[in-house]
Amino acid sequence: MNKEIGLDIDNAQAAVLFGSNDANLRFIEDTCRVKLVVREETVLLSGEEAEIQEAASLLEALVPIVEAGNFLTVSDIAYVVGQIRRKDTGELHQALSEILLNNFRGKPVKPKTLGQYRYVRSIRAHDIVFGIGPAGTGKTYLAVVMAVAALKSKQVNRIILTRPAVEAGEKLGFLPGDLQEKVDPYLRPLYDGLYDVLGAEVAQKYVEKGIIEIAPLAYMRGRTLDNSFIILDEAQNTTPAQMKMFLTRLGFGSQAVITGDVTQVDLLQGQRSGLIQIQEVLKAVSGVDFQYLQAADVVRHPLVQRIILAYETFEQQQNT
């Protein structure tokens, strides 16, 4: 049986909320299976009771985000719908409103999910943070953003980005070029993040001046890294010895973010991942925090999230 309720929403807020050409409005109608009609300062919702209640909860969650001056995309709304269905809407307003910095184009960079917001908050509060989760959750990109923010605010003097140069089916020795040219493809995602935040010209200038260093993990051995923001990416491909070596490089005034996906280990058969082991080693150490991002935090094409969930289901079935 169809019902109808009305919600009081300011016209200006409704215009922003429902998007250009009412694209967001149509998305809400299709997703929640309701009909929305805007009349003066009221939005009328009609449909089945359960769907109306969900749509009303959605609008009530979105209005404060719009009030804070944010523009909403369809992907933002889809994420909020998912959080409502998961009954996890605490801090949504803060998560989707916080500006970490403006990139070189002047565009604000923000967390896109609650998991990302909690990850960023952890980086602010701890000297060593592990960001563990599937591809597409923004682990590396947000770490780079936080590193640039720390550099700009003079909390650190330099940024160091590193990765283990481990092959994912390819052999380094057969790649053309000298050592640097061989390892550069493994470091490319780090360059991409920097270019997106700083712009290629500024990023390259910082690299040339040594303010930003991008190097394979092996280059970290024997060093003490003071006043630095250090990111170890693809940490699932470190051995326990490499992980210990990296973590003991941390000097005064420095912090480290270690990112990885424990479901995509490319080490040789029989080698244990340092990222898997370290969760046991450091679980009770103060000043260290582990943040686990989930499929719900994936901000790539919606299919990526469904692919990750399908793999998780398949692997669980294989292990039973």
VOPATI-218436 format. One line per 4 residues: number of its first residue (from 1); their letters; for each residue y, z, x of C-alpha. Coordinates in nm, 4 decimals. Last residue first. Layout:
BEGIN
NUM) A) Y:Z:X | ...
***
This chain:
BEGIN
320) TNQQ) -2.4392:0.3980:3.5165 | -2.2638:0.2582:3.8241 | -2.2686:-0.1031:3.7074 | -2.1166:-0.0047:3.3723
316) QEFT) -1.8321:0.1768:3.5489 | -1.7746:-0.1296:3.7666 | -1.7528:-0.3576:3.4618 | -1.5098:-0.1267:3.2802
312) EYAL) -1.2835:-0.0986:3.5860 | -1.2981:-0.4766:3.6393 | -1.1990:-0.5390:3.2762 | -0.9125:-0.2880:3.3058
308) IIRQ) -0.7799:-0.4689:3.6139 | -0.8075:-0.8079:3.4395 | -0.6237:-0.6723:3.1330 | -0.3371:-0.5464:3.3486
304) VLPH) -0.3204:-0.8784:3.5322 | -0.3139:-1.0661:3.1995 | 0.0158:-0.8991:3.1116 | 0.1785:-1.0891:3.4044
300) RVVD) 0.3052:-0.8400:3.6629 | 0.4389:-0.4918:3.5910 | 0.1164:-0.2933:3.6270 | 0.1880:0.0721:3.5469
296) AAQL) -0.0598:0.0870:3.2544 | -0.3337:-0.0204:3.4999 | -0.2781:0.3123:3.6729 | -0.0658:0.4641:3.9485
292) YQFD) -0.1929:0.7714:4.1277 | 0.0599:0.9803:4.3182 | -0.0668:1.2032:4.5980 | 0.1745:1.4555:4.7472
288) VGSV) 0.2110:1.6105:5.0925 | 0.4636:1.8845:5.1715 | 0.1966:2.1510:5.1247 | -0.1576:2.0663:5.2422
284) AKLV) -0.4330:2.1410:4.9875 | -0.5506:1.7827:4.9194 | -0.4926:1.6758:5.2791 | -0.8487:1.6140:5.4046
280) EQIQ) -1.0014:1.5226:5.0688 | -0.7485:1.2538:4.9819 | -0.7532:1.1533:5.3484 | -1.1093:1.0232:5.3212
276) ILGS) -1.0330:0.7483:5.0693 | -0.7230:0.6333:5.2560 | -0.9090:0.6368:5.5886 | -1.1600:0.3921:5.4440
272) RQGQ) -1.5146:0.4370:5.5697 | -1.6734:0.1650:5.7805 | -2.0326:0.0810:5.6782 | -1.9649:-0.2827:5.5925
268) LLDV) -1.6506:-0.3991:5.7691 | -1.3164:-0.3015:5.6208 | -1.1621:-0.5069:5.3412 | -1.1162:-0.2235:5.0878
264) QTVD) -0.9869:-0.3412:4.7506 | -1.0800:-0.0654:4.5009 | -0.9003:0.2019:4.7082 | -0.5658:0.0295:4.6487
260) GTIV) -0.3046:0.1349:4.9011 | 0.0310:0.2866:4.9814 | 0.1418:0.5433:5.2392 | 0.4997:0.6687:5.2208
256) AQSG) 0.6346:0.8543:5.5217 | 0.9314:1.0797:5.5898 | 1.1328:1.1405:5.9021 | 1.3964:1.3932:6.0109
252) FGLR) 1.1801:1.5216:6.2945 | 0.8787:1.3074:6.3885 | 0.5810:1.1582:6.2039 | 0.3442:0.9855:6.4488
248) TLFM) 0.0622:1.2274:6.3519 | 0.0173:1.0506:6.0178 | -0.0461:0.7151:6.1850 | -0.3091:0.8358:6.4338
244) KMQA) -0.4925:1.0279:6.1608 | -0.4992:0.7162:5.9411 | -0.6197:0.5053:6.2330 | -0.9048:0.7486:6.3056
240) PTTN) -1.0080:0.7586:5.9369 | -1.0209:0.3752:5.9386 | -0.7295:0.1909:5.7821 | -0.7881:-0.0857:5.5282
236) QAED) -0.7182:0.1358:5.2251 | -0.3739:0.1815:5.3813 | -0.2576:-0.1576:5.2535 | 0.1011:-0.0489:5.3364
232) LIIF) 0.2147:0.2232:5.5754 | 0.5828:0.2880:5.5127 | 0.7995:0.4890:5.7526 | 1.1504:0.6150:5.6775
228) SNDL) 1.2811:0.7212:6.0169 | 1.4806:1.0017:6.1734 | 1.2132:1.0489:6.4437 | 0.9005:0.8366:6.5007
224) TRGR) 0.6868:0.9652:6.7860 | 0.4907:0.6826:6.9498 | 0.1510:0.6666:7.1216 | -0.0047:0.4259:6.8688
220) MYAL) 0.2381:0.2673:6.6230 | 0.1821:-0.0904:6.7468 | -0.1790:-0.0800:6.6179 | -0.0393:-0.0527:6.2647
216) PAIE) 0.0977:-0.4070:6.2744 | 0.4766:-0.4370:6.2928 | 0.7947:-0.4527:6.0870 | 1.0905:-0.2680:6.2364
212) IIGK) 1.4204:-0.2259:6.0552 | 1.7241:-0.0891:6.2382 | 1.5968:-0.2732:6.5453 | 1.9103:-0.4883:6.5670
208) EVYK) 1.7133:-0.8104:6.5072 | 1.5327:-0.6530:6.2107 | 1.8624:-0.5377:6.0585 | 2.0049:-0.8888:6.0957
204) QAVE) 1.6902:-1.0344:5.9361 | 1.7290:-0.8043:5.6351 | 2.0987:-0.8915:5.6018 | 2.0270:-1.2678:5.5967
200) AGLV) 1.7159:-1.2497:5.3776 | 1.8771:-1.0456:5.1001 | 1.8759:-0.6670:5.0970 | 1.6469:-0.5825:4.8033
196) DYLG) 1.4506:-0.9044:4.7490 | 1.4448:-0.9853:5.1201 | 1.3095:-0.6401:5.1999 | 1.0279:-0.6704:4.9473
192) DYLP) 0.9343:-1.0173:5.0709 | 0.9345:-0.9026:5.4343 | 0.6825:-0.6318:5.3463 | 0.4681:-0.8819:5.1557
188) RLYP) 0.4700:-1.1065:5.4687 | 0.3170:-0.8486:5.7050 | -0.0368:-0.9887:5.6939 | 0.0995:-1.3428:5.7331
184) DVKE) 0.2923:-1.2254:6.0437 | -0.0252:-1.1119:6.2242 | -0.1266:-1.4478:6.3742 | 0.2304:-1.5552:6.4511
180) QLDG) 0.2871:-1.2296:6.6394 | -0.0372:-1.2743:6.8343 | 0.0395:-1.6343:6.9379 | -0.0238:-1.9378:6.7207
176) PLFG) -0.3045:-2.0811:6.5078 | -0.5536:-1.8673:6.3108 | -0.9103:-1.8708:6.4390 | -0.8841:-1.5356:6.6142
172) LKEG) -0.7497:-1.3667:6.3033 | -1.0680:-1.4319:6.1068 | -1.0438:-1.4738:5.7283 | -1.2448:-1.2912:5.4621
168) AEVA) -0.9793:-1.0312:5.3873 | -0.8896:-0.9802:5.7522 | -0.7447:-0.6507:5.8684 | -0.4049:-0.6370:6.0364
164) PRTL) -0.3327:-0.2748:5.9400 | 0.0143:-0.2601:5.7886 | 0.3530:-0.1321:5.9027 | 0.7102:-0.0931:5.7894
160) IIRN) 0.9517:0.1178:5.9924 | 1.2973:0.1852:5.8528 | 1.5817:0.3192:6.0641 | 1.8516:0.5818:6.0971
156) VQKS) 1.7463:0.8081:5.8106 | 1.9319:1.0081:5.5434 | 2.2269:0.7777:5.6115 | 2.2801:0.6997:5.2394
152) KLAA) 2.2169:0.3302:5.3095 | 1.9007:0.4096:5.5061 | 1.7620:0.6386:5.2352 | 1.8321:0.3729:4.9685
148) VAMV) 1.6629:0.1094:5.1877 | 1.3548:0.3318:5.2226 | 1.3502:0.4041:4.8485 | 1.3567:0.0304:4.7729
144) VALY) 1.0816:-0.0334:5.0295 | 0.8647:0.2373:4.8695 | 0.9389:0.0827:4.5303 | 0.8153:-0.2562:4.6517
140) TKGT) 0.5023:-0.1131:4.8117 | 0.3711:0.0775:4.5108 | 0.5040:-0.1636:4.2464 | 0.2026:-0.1392:4.0132
136) GAPG) 0.1046:-0.5031:4.0667 | -0.2139:-0.4413:4.2609 | -0.4086:-0.1301:4.1670 | -0.3253:0.2306:4.2542
132) IGFV) -0.2558:0.4860:4.5240 | 0.0924:0.5902:4.6337 | 0.0504:0.8574:4.9022 | 0.3613:1.0629:4.9700
128) IDHA) 0.4604:1.2426:5.2906 | 0.7896:1.4295:5.3330 | 0.8034:1.5263:4.9658 | 1.0677:1.5588:4.6922
124) RISR) 1.2414:1.2206:4.6880 | 0.9114:1.0358:4.7281 | 0.7705:1.2403:4.4372 | 1.0549:1.1291:4.2097
120) VYRY) 0.9823:0.7681:4.3004 | 0.6127:0.8109:4.2118 | 0.7005:0.9891:3.8884 | 0.9284:0.7000:3.7880
116) QGLT) 0.6628:0.4429:3.8821 | 0.4031:0.6194:3.6683 | 0.6493:0.6440:3.3811 | 0.7006:0.2692:3.3955
112) KPKV) 0.9645:0.0138:3.4960 | 1.1370:0.2111:3.7715 | 1.4834:0.0703:3.8236 | 1.6599:-0.1802:4.0507
108) PKGR) 2.0111:-0.2652:3.9331 | 2.1186:-0.6279:3.9956 | 2.4158:-0.6658:4.2303 | 2.2626:-0.9753:4.3935
104) FNNL) 2.2026:-0.7772:4.7135 | 2.0044:-0.5194:4.5162 | 2.1648:-0.2324:4.3263 | 2.0047:0.1051:4.3851
100) LIES) 1.7537:0.3472:4.2312 | 1.8978:0.3174:3.8808 | 1.7317:0.5560:3.6343 | 1.7299:0.4468:3.2697
96) LAQH) 1.3645:0.3484:3.2142 | 1.2219:0.6681:3.3604 | 1.4848:0.9029:3.2183 | 1.4302:0.7794:2.8616
92) LEGT) 1.0532:0.7740:2.9026 | 1.0519:1.1326:3.0325 | 0.7753:1.2357:2.7880 | 0.6334:0.9393:2.5960
88) DKRR) 0.2627:0.9832:2.6647 | 0.0794:0.9612:2.3314 | -0.1330:0.6702:2.4608 | -0.0243:0.4672:2.1577
84) IQGV) 0.3357:0.5696:2.2224 | 0.2943:0.4761:2.5887 | 0.1613:0.1317:2.4958 | 0.4542:0.0711:2.2609
80) VYAI) 0.6923:0.1777:2.5402 | 0.5318:-0.0785:2.7748 | 0.5595:-0.3572:2.5188 | 0.9257:-0.2663:2.4687
76) DSVT) 0.9998:-0.2953:2.8395 | 0.8079:-0.6272:2.8549 | 1.0140:-0.7616:2.5643 | 1.3280:-0.6809:2.7589
72) LFNG) 1.5700:-0.3965:2.6996 | 1.9283:-0.3715:2.8199 | 2.0342:-0.0269:2.9336 | 2.3662:0.1429:2.8622
68) AEVI) 2.2432:0.5002:2.8102 | 2.2589:0.4423:2.4340 | 2.0011:0.1646:2.4777 | 1.7529:0.4098:2.6318
64) PVLA) 1.8374:0.6655:2.3628 | 1.7584:0.4002:2.0934 | 1.4208:0.2974:2.2373 | 1.2186:0.6125:2.1678
60) ELLS) 1.3419:0.6415:1.8071 | 1.2736:0.2690:1.7609 | 0.9156:0.3104:1.8818 | 0.8513:0.6184:1.6701
56) AAEQ) 0.9776:0.4246:1.3663 | 0.7490:0.1317:1.4540 | 0.4499:0.3659:1.4808 | 0.5342:0.5370:1.1519
52) IEAE) 0.5772:0.2007:0.9802 | 0.2399:0.0822:1.1121 | 0.0661:0.3942:0.9798 | 0.2355:0.3632:0.6389
48) EGSL) 0.1608:-0.0055:0.5844 | 0.4679:-0.2276:0.5823 | 0.8453:-0.2024:0.5509 | 1.1093:-0.0856:0.7971
44) LVTE) 1.4773:-0.0899:0.6978 | 1.7324:-0.0601:0.9775 | 2.0547:0.1034:0.8663 | 2.4165:0.0880:0.9862
40) ERVV) 2.5002:-0.2363:0.7971 | 2.1659:-0.3696:0.6748 | 1.9156:-0.4714:0.9414 | 1.5745:-0.5773:0.8075
36) LKVR) 1.2506:-0.5091:0.9950 | 0.9060:-0.6101:0.8644 | 0.6003:-0.4395:1.0102 | 0.2895:-0.5411:1.2042
32) CTDE) 0.3645:-0.3124:1.4999 | 0.3340:-0.5868:1.7619 | 0.4571:-0.8765:1.5469 | 0.7552:-0.6875:1.4017
28) IFRL) 0.8450:-0.5353:1.7390 | 0.8330:-0.8801:1.9040 | 1.0493:-1.0268:1.6278 | 1.3092:-0.7558:1.6829
24) NADN) 1.3000:-0.8074:2.0585 | 1.3739:-1.1794:2.0230 | 1.6554:-1.1118:1.7740 | 1.8480:-1.4178:1.8995
20) SGFL) 1.9329:-1.2174:2.2130 | 1.8002:-0.8661:2.1898 | 1.6968:-0.6308:1.9110 | 1.8096:-0.3188:2.0956
16) VAAQ) 2.1409:-0.4636:2.2086 | 2.2440:-0.5685:1.8574 | 2.0996:-0.2480:1.7096 | 2.3098:-0.0383:1.9466
12) ANDI) 2.6267:-0.2182:1.8374 | 2.5302:-0.1821:1.4717 | 2.4614:0.1902:1.5013 | 2.1095:0.2865:1.3929
8) DLGI) 2.0250:0.4992:1.0874 | 1.6572:0.4527:1.0070 | 1.5310:0.3455:0.6637 | 1.1820:0.3703:0.5186
4) EKNM) 0.9678:0.1306:0.3170 | 0.6081:0.1484:0.2009 | 0.3355:-0.1077:0.1417 | 0.0000:0.0000:0.0000
***
